[in-house]
Amino acid sequence: MNPVDSAEQFKNWHSMGSLSFQASNGIIWPTYVVLLLSASAVAYWKRDSKTFLSANGTQKALPLAFNFVASGLGCGVLSAYPQIANIDGLHGLLVYALAGGLPMFLFAFLGPIIRKKTPNGFVLTEWVFHRFGLLTGWYLGACTILTVFLFMVSEVASLKYAIETIAGIKALPVIIIECVVTTIYTTIGGFHISFITDTLQVSVVFVLLIIVACAMGKYVHIDSSMIEPSGLLKANKLGWQLVYILTFAIFTNDFFMSGFWLRTFASRSNKDLMIGCSIACVILVVFVTVIGVTGFIAVWAGLISVADEENSGAAFFILLAQLPSWVMGFTLVFVVVLSTCTLDSLQSALVSSVSNDVFRNKIPIMYVRGLVLLVMVPVVVVGLIAEDVLSIYLIVDLLSSSVVPVLVFGLSKRFEKYWTGWEVVGGGLGGILATWIFGTVYYDSPEEGGKLLLITNGLYADDWGTFGAFVVAPFGGIAFGFFIMLIRLACVKLYSNKDGVFHRSANKVGAVTGITGLHRFYRHWEDRLITRSNVEVVNETESLTLQNTTTLDKKQSAVDTYQSTLFAE
């Protein structure tokens, strides 16, 4: 739905209360002033260059929980969850809510493993660099940066939609001010200040949500005779499809969300991490469910129809139009604070990811601060023109569904000597190729197969194409990964025979083409950019200690041997 069109429709839905131009400005600007002054003061007071990019081992369970919630929410939930509730009813809403909350346990169980392997890291890609090498790390880093960037674009687009709908004013000045506000205090304090402000801001969001929910309960009249005929409480085929699609897509996509990994590494202990993730899961599920039920309450109130293509995404705002003006004022503050705490989390996550994944933390901190300023320009530009961010999300979800399963094999000790960056990169790309092949066969058209990669039909298509794509992508990627592994191991076996024809031919080809020299150049820079070390766990539940070493252990040596190019001497 076009946000501008929705804002115009909102005027027609108004019945009880609305905000004047003066009132809207009188609420928005003081809210941003308070956020700027309070956050900047805390940022200046708590500033520390050592915690600009991360805050490893410093945070207790409850602040962790609130921060996970802040990273998992945003203005987009005000449209996305009511929309799926209106289209697929309670079945789809519960699936979406659980799929959004349960991945928190991914970090509770997988986080301690990753922290043990790379205790001085602060994002997942650091383990990828250590495990699979430089190129694979950059490959995963690109996926991570793209994902976080798109989430920031989505937040800007969602804020634009909400402001123009609720307040009826131009959103551009509001977006610019919010970006300036968050940029100022994240530039001063980095990740650490984002952690503190998110805890405070999420607390405010909870209070405001309770106020809005109680007001809707009082002022919105539901016609109980419409509940049963609507069919929104019944299970359906789409809902069962979404059980797999949304669960798998969100679980794998969260691997690329560096904000979650920053908070995972920030946990004081594994116990704090487990408690924090558990609390965050419950809060997220309850929060988005409360927001989402407006999708069918609007139907039962006679305001929109079931599966209303024009108005399903605006169900929350349609109900809001039935409330007194003072409730809308609270909601406007709710939107501003919610968007701010989400955007600053994404800002700090993006800067930390770029610094670690691209520059390997080799640039001065002042340059990292400059990155905070630079990344906001394209975010605002793209966010203002973006109308269908969901389709972009689905593309990223499909990418993560292809890449992450083959990546996870690297955690297995059984495959430690055999699963390399070749399998991860090749398997991920192979999953995309397998999806295109499936789409070509399913739709009997190569063009339609290409469209399936872009998920042009969305989640709600009346066929099995989207479902099949999310099945083929991971399993196709795994199949390609194993195929590449078999070929590579066969070549390694042949090359190990120094008197064989294959060994001599490979060396000759490598020397003539320059591959051998390129490989040596690559290994030189890999050794400079990736510090390899052994890890000794002092206390698995409380602390992790890094033991520096000058040589690799036997396992790492074995991994490096298999990661070497086939043409190396």
C-alpha positions in Angstrom: 0.0 0.0 0.0 1.2 3.5 -0.8 1.7 5.4 2.4 0.5 8.6 0.8 -2.8 7.0 -0.3 -3.2 5.5 3.2 -2.7 8.9 4.8 -5.5 10.3 2.6 -7.8 7.4 3.5 -7.2 7.9 7.2 -9.1 11.3 6.9 -12.2 9.4 5.8 -11.9 6.9 8.7 -11.8 9.6 11.4 -14.9 9.7 13.6 -14.0 10.7 17.2 -10.6 12.3 17.4 -7.8 13.7 15.4 -4.6 15.7 15.8 -4.3 19.2 14.4 -1.2 20.3 12.6 -0.2 22.4 15.7 -0.8 19.5 18.1 1.2 17.1 16.0 4.2 19.4 15.9 3.7 20.2 19.5 4.1 16.5 20.3 6.8 15.4 17.9 9.5 18.0 18.3 9.6 18.2 22.1 9.8 14.3 22.1 12.9 14.4 19.9 14.4 17.2 22.0 14.0 15.1 25.2 15.4 12.0 23.4 18.4 14.0 22.1 19.2 15.7 25.4 18.8 12.7 27.6 20.6 10.3 25.3 23.5 12.7 24.5 24.0 13.4 28.2 24.2 9.7 28.9 26.4 9.1 25.9 28.9 11.8 27.0 28.9 10.5 30.5 29.4 6.9 29.6 31.6 7.4 26.5 34.4 4.9 26.2 36.3 4.1 23.0 36.7 0.5 24.2 33.0 0.0 24.1 32.2 2.0 20.9 31.9 -1.1 18.7 30.9 -3.7 21.4 30.4 -4.2 25.1 31.5 -7.8 25.6 30.7 -9.5 28.9 29.1 -6.5 30.6 25.3 -6.9 30.6 22.8 -8.6 32.9 19.7 -10.5 31.8 17.0 -7.8 32.0 18.8 -5.1 30.0 19.7 -7.8 27.5 16.0 -8.7 27.2 14.9 -5.1 26.5 17.7 -4.7 24.0 16.8 -7.8 22.1 13.2 -6.5 22.0 14.4 -3.1 20.7 16.3 -4.8 17.9 13.4 -7.0 17.0 10.7 -4.3 16.8 10.1 -1.1 14.8 7.3 0.9 13.2 6.9 -1.8 10.6 5.2 -4.1 13.1 2.2 -1.6 13.2 1.5 -2.6 9.6 2.9 -6.0 9.0 1.2 -8.0 11.8 -2.3 -6.4 11.4 -2.0 -7.2 7.7 -1.3 -10.9 8.1 -4.0 -11.1 10.8 -6.5 -9.5 8.4 -5.5 -11.9 5.5 -4.9 -15.1 7.4 -6.6 -14.6 10.7 -5.5 -15.8 14.1 -3.7 -18.8 12.5 -1.3 -16.6 10.5 -0.9 -14.1 13.3 0.2 -16.6 15.9 2.6 -18.2 13.4 4.1 -14.8 12.6 4.4 -13.8 16.2 6.0 -17.1 17.3 8.3 -17.0 14.3 9.4 -13.5 15.3 10.0 -14.4 19.0 11.4 -18.0 19.1 14.6 -17.1 17.2 15.7 -15.4 20.4 16.6 -18.9 21.6 18.9 -19.3 18.6 21.2 -16.8 20.3 20.7 -18.4 23.8 21.9 -21.8 22.5 24.2 -20.9 19.7 25.7 -17.8 21.3 27.8 -19.6 23.9 29.3 -21.8 21.2 30.3 -18.9 19.0 31.6 -16.9 22.0 33.7 -19.8 23.0 35.3 -20.1 19.6 35.9 -16.3 19.2 35.6 -14.6 22.6 37.2 -11.4 21.4 34.7 -11.1 18.5 31.4 -9.3 18.7 29.5 -10.5 15.5 29.0 -13.9 13.9 31.2 -13.0 10.9 34.2 -13.0 13.2 33.8 -16.7 13.7 33.3 -17.1 9.9 36.6 -15.3 9.3 38.4 -17.6 11.7 36.7 -20.8 10.5 36.5 -20.3 6.8 38.9 -17.6 5.8 39.0 -14.1 4.5 36.9 -14.4 1.3 34.1 -16.3 3.0 34.1 -13.8 5.8 33.7 -10.9 3.4 30.9 -12.9 1.6 29.0 -13.3 4.9 29.8 -9.8 5.9 28.2 -8.5 2.7 25.0 -10.5 3.4 25.0 -9.1 7.0 25.5 -5.4 5.9 22.9 -5.7 3.2 20.4 -7.1 5.7 20.9 -4.5 8.3 20.9 -1.7 5.7 17.5 -2.9 4.4 16.1 -3.0 7.9 17.1 0.6 8.4 15.5 1.5 5.1 12.3 -0.3 6.2 12.3 1.6 9.5 12.6 4.9 7.7 9.8 3.9 5.3 7.6 2.7 8.1 8.1 5.9 10.1 7.2 7.9 7.0 4.0 5.9 6.7 3.1 6.2 10.4 3.8 9.9 10.7 1.8 10.9 7.6 -1.1 8.7 8.7 -1.4 9.7 12.3 -0.2 13.3 12.2 -1.2 14.3 8.7 2.1 16.2 8.2 5.1 15.8 5.9 7.3 13.0 7.1 10.6 14.2 5.6 11.5 16.7 8.4 10.6 14.2 11.0 12.8 11.5 9.4 15.7 13.9 9.1 15.5 15.0 12.7 15.2 11.4 13.9 18.3 10.4 11.9 20.2 13.5 13.2 19.2 12.7 16.8 20.2 9.0 16.7 23.3 9.8 14.7 24.5 12.4 17.3 24.2 10.2 20.4 25.4 7.0 18.6 28.4 8.9 17.3 29.2 10.1 20.8 28.6 6.8 22.6 28.6 4.0 19.9 27.1 0.6 20.8 27.3 1.1 24.5 25.0 4.1 24.5 22.6 2.4 22.2 22.4 -0.4 24.7 21.5 2.0 27.6 19.0 4.1 25.6 17.2 1.1 24.2 16.6 -0.2 27.7 15.0 3.1 28.7 13.1 3.7 25.5 11.6 0.2 25.4 10.3 0.7 28.9 8.5 3.8 27.7 7.1 1.9 24.7 5.6 -0.7 27.0 3.7 1.9 29.1 2.4 3.7 25.9 1.3 0.4 24.4 -0.8 -0.4 27.5 -2.4 3.0 27.4 -3.3 2.6 23.7 -4.6 -1.0 24.1 -6.8 0.0 27.1 -8.2 2.9 25.0 -9.1 0.7 22.1 -10.8 -1.7 24.5 -12.9 1.1 25.8 -13.8 3.1 22.6 -13.9 0.4 19.9 -17.2 -1.5 19.6 -17.1 -5.1 18.3 -20.1 -6.7 16.7 -19.9 -10.2 18.1 -22.2 -11.5 15.4 -19.5 -10.9 12.9 -16.8 -13.0 14.6 -17.9 -16.5 13.5 -18.9 -15.6 9.8 -15.5 -13.8 9.3 -13.7 -17.1 9.6 -10.6 -15.3 11.0 -10.4 -17.7 14.0 -10.1 -20.9 11.8 -7.0 -22.7 10.6 -6.3 -22.6 6.9 -3.9 -23.7 4.2 -1.9 -20.5 4.0 -1.4 -20.6 7.8 0.1 -24.0 7.6 2.4 -22.9 4.8 3.5 -20.0 6.8 4.5 -22.3 9.7 7.5 -23.4 7.6 8.1 -20.3 5.5 8.1 -17.7 8.2 9.8 -19.9 10.8 12.6 -20.9 8.6 13.0 -17.5 6.9 13.2 -15.5 10.1 15.4 -18.0 11.9 18.0 -18.0 9.1 17.7 -14.2 8.5 18.5 -13.5 12.1 21.9 -15.0 11.5 22.6 -11.8 9.5 21.3 -9.4 12.2 24.5 -8.2 13.8 22.5 -6.2 16.4 21.4 -9.5 17.9 25.0 -10.9 17.9 26.3 -7.7 19.5 24.0 -8.2 22.4 24.8 -11.9 22.5 28.5 -11.1 23.0 27.6 -8.3 25.5 26.0 -10.8 27.9 27.8 -11.1 31.2 27.4 -14.9 31.3 25.6 -17.7 29.5 23.0 -17.8 32.2 22.2 -14.1 31.7 22.0 -14.7 28.0 19.5 -17.5 28.4 17.3 -15.6 30.8 17.5 -12.4 28.6 16.6 -14.3 25.5 13.7 -16.1 27.2 12.2 -12.8 28.5 12.7 -11.2 25.1 10.9 -14.1 23.4 7.8 -13.7 25.6 7.8 -9.9 25.3 8.1 -10.0 21.5 5.4 -12.6 21.0 2.9 -10.7 23.3 3.8 -7.3 21.9 3.3 -8.2 18.2 0.2 -10.3 19.0 -1.5 -7.3 20.7 -0.6 -5.1 17.7 -1.7 -7.8 15.3 -5.2 -8.5 16.7 -6.2 -5.1 15.3 -6.2 -6.8 11.9 -9.4 -8.7 12.7 -10.8 -6.4 15.4 -11.1 -3.8 12.6 -13.2 -6.4 10.7 -15.4 -7.2 13.6 -15.9 -3.5 14.2 -17.2 -3.2 10.6 -14.4 -0.9 9.5 -12.8 -3.1 6.9 -13.4 -6.4 5.2 -11.6 -9.7 5.5 -8.4 -9.9 3.3 -8.9 -6.2 2.4 -6.0 -5.6 0.0 -6.3 -1.8 0.3 -6.7 -1.4 4.0 -5.3 -4.6 5.7 -1.9 -2.9 6.4 -3.6 0.1 7.9 -5.9 -1.7 10.3 -4.1 -0.4 13.4 -4.4 3.2 12.2 -8.1 2.7 11.2 -8.9 1.7 14.7 -6.8 4.6 16.0 -9.0 7.0 14.1 -12.0 5.9 16.3 -10.2 7.0 19.5 -10.1 10.5 21.2 -7.4 12.9 20.3 -5.4 12.4 23.5 -5.0 8.7 22.6 -3.6 9.6 19.2 -1.2 11.9 21.0 0.1 9.1 23.1 0.3 6.9 20.0 2.4 9.5 18.2 4.9 9.5 21.1 4.8 5.7 21.0 5.7 5.7 17.3 8.5 8.2 17.7 10.1 6.4 20.7 9.6 2.9 19.1 11.2 4.1 15.8 14.1 5.8 17.6 15.2 2.9 19.7 15.0 0.6 16.7 17.0 2.9 14.4 19.8 3.6 16.9 20.2 -0.2 17.4 20.5 -0.7 13.6 22.9 2.2 13.3 25.3 0.9 15.9 25.0 -2.7 14.4 25.7 -1.4 10.9 28.8 0.6 11.9 30.1 -2.3 14.0 29.6 -4.7 11.1 31.3 -2.5 8.5 34.2 -1.8 10.8 34.7 -5.5 11.6 33.7 -7.2 8.4 35.1 -4.8 5.8 38.0 -3.1 7.5 38.8 -5.8 10.1 38.8 -3.1 12.8 42.1 -1.7 11.4 40.8 1.9 11.0 40.8 4.5 13.8 37.7 5.0 15.9 37.2 8.5 14.5 36.7 7.1 11.0 34.2 4.6 12.4 32.3 7.6 13.9 32.3 9.1 10.5 30.7 6.0 9.1 27.7 6.7 11.3 27.1 9.9 9.4 27.8 8.5 5.9 25.5 5.5 6.1 22.4 7.6 7.0 22.4 9.4 3.7 21.5 6.4 1.4 19.2 5.1 4.2 17.1 8.2 4.1 17.1 8.5 0.3 16.1 4.9 -0.3 13.6 4.9 2.7 11.7 7.9 1.3 11.2 6.3 -2.1 10.7 2.7 -0.9 7.1 1.5 -1.2 7.3 -2.3 -1.1 10.1 -3.2 1.3 8.5 -6.5 2.1 9.5 -7.9 -1.3 13.1 -6.9 -0.6 12.9 -8.7 2.8 11.7 -11.8 1.1 14.6 -11.8 -1.3 17.0 -11.4 1.6 15.1 -14.2 3.5 15.6 -16.5 0.4 19.3 -15.7 0.3 19.7 -16.5 4.0 17.7 -19.7 3.6 20.3 -20.7 1.0 23.5 -19.6 2.8 22.8 -20.2 6.5 22.2 -24.0 6.4 25.5 -24.7 4.7 27.2 -22.3 7.1 25.9 -24.2 10.1 27.6 -27.4 9.0 30.8 -25.6 9.9 29.9 -25.9 13.6 29.9 -29.7 13.4 33.1 -31.3 14.7 32.5 -34.2 12.3 32.9 -31.9 9.3 35.6 -29.7 10.8 38.3 -31.0 8.6 36.1 -31.2 5.4 33.7 -28.3 5.3 35.4 -25.1 4.0 34.6 -21.8 2.5 34.3 -23.5 -0.9 31.2 -25.4 0.4 29.7 -22.4 2.2 30.0 -20.0 -0.8 29.3 -22.6 -3.4 26.4 -24.1 -1.5 24.8 -20.8 -0.9 25.0 -19.8 -4.6 23.9 -23.4 -5.5 20.7 -23.0 -3.3 19.8 -19.9 -5.4 20.4 -21.8 -8.6 18.3 -24.7 -7.4 15.5 -22.4 -6.6 15.6 -21.0 -10.1 15.5 -24.5 -11.5 12.5 -25.3 -9.3 10.7 -22.2 -10.4 11.4 -23.0 -14.1 10.0 -26.5 -13.8 7.1 -25.5 -11.6 5.9 -22.7 -13.8 7.2 -24.2 -17.0 9.1 -20.9 -17.8 12.6 -19.7 -17.1 11.3 -16.2 -16.8 8.9 -17.3 -14.1 11.7 -19.1 -12.4 13.6 -15.8 -12.3 10.6 -14.0 -10.9 10.4 -16.6 -8.1 13.9 -15.6 -7.0 12.4 -12.1 -6.5 9.3 -13.6 -4.7 7.1 -11.4 -7.0 4.0 -13.2 -6.0 4.6 -12.5 -2.3 3.7 -14.7 0.7 0.0 -14.8 -0.1 0.0 -16.4 -3.6 -2.6 -19.1 -4.2 -0.1 -21.8 -5.2 2.9 -23.7 -3.8 5.6 -21.6 -5.5 6.8 -19.5 -2.6 6.6 -22.5 -0.2 8.6 -24.6 -2.7 11.2 -21.9 -3.0 11.9 -21.9 0.7 12.1 -25.7 0.7 14.4 -26.0 -2.3 16.8 -23.1 -1.3 18.2 -24.7 1.9 18.2 -28.3 0.8 19.5 -27.4 -2.7 22.3 -25.4 -1.0 23.2 -28.4 1.2 23.2 -30.7 -1.9 25.5 -28.4 -3.8 27.7 -28.0 -0.8 28.2 -31.8 -0.5 28.8 -32.1 -4.2 31.5 -29.4 -4.1 33.1 -31.1 -1.1 33.3 -34.4 -2.9 34.9 -32.8 -6.0 37.3 -30.8 -3.9 38.4 -33.7 -1.7 39.0 -35.8 -4.9 41.2 -33.1 -6.3 43.1 -32.8 -3.0 43.7 -36.6 -3.0 45.0 -36.5 -6.5 47.1 -33.4 -5.8 48.7 -35.1 -2.8 50.5 -37.5 -5.1 53.5 -35.3 -5.9 54.7 -37.8 -8.6 51.3 -37.9 -10.3 50.2 -36.2 -13.5 47.5 -34.2 -11.7 50.1 -32.6 -9.4 52.4 -31.6 -12.1 49.7 -30.3 -14.4 48.1 -28.3 -11.6 51.4 -26.7 -10.7 52.0 -25.9 -14.3 48.6 -24.3 -14.8 49.0 -22.4 -11.5 52.3 -21.0 -12.6 51.2 -20.1 -16.1 47.9 -18.4 -15.1 49.3 -16.7 -12.0 46.9 -18.5 -9.7 49.8 -19.7 -7.5 51.1 -16.2 -7.0 47.6 -14.9 -6.4 47.1 -17.6 -3.7 50.3 -16.6 -1.9 49.2 -12.9 -2.0 45.8 -13.9 -0.6 47.3 -16.0 2.2 49.6 -13.2 3.2 46.8 -10.8 3.7 44.6 -13.4 5.3 47.3 -14.0 7.9 47.5 -10.2 8.5 43.8 -9.6 8.8 42.8 -12.7 10.8 44.5 -13.3 14.1 44.3 -16.9 14.9 44.3 -18.1 18.5 43.4 -20.9 20.9 40.6 -20.4 23.4 40.6 -21.7 27.0 37.3 -21.7 28.8 37.9 -20.7 32.4 34.2 -20.9 33.4 31.6 -21.7 30.9 28.8 -19.9 32.7 30.6 -16.8 33.8 33.7 -15.8 31.8 35.8 -16.6 28.7 39.5 -16.0 28.6 41.6 -15.7 25.4 45.0 -17.4 25.4 47.3 -16.0 22.8 49.4 -18.5 20.8 52.0 -18.2 18.2 51.1 -21.3 16.2 47.9 -23.0 15.2 46.7 -26.2 16.8 46.4 -29.4 14.9 42.7 -29.0 14.0 43.2 -25.5 12.7 46.2 -26.7 10.7 44.0 -29.4 9.1 41.3 -26.9 8.3 43.8 -24.5 6.7 45.2 -27.4 4.6 41.8 -28.1 3.1 41.1 -24.5 2.6 44.2 -24.0 0.5 43.8 -23.6 -3.2 44.4 -26.7 -5.3 47.1 -25.0 -7.3 49.3 -23.9 -4.3 52.8 -25.3 -4.1 
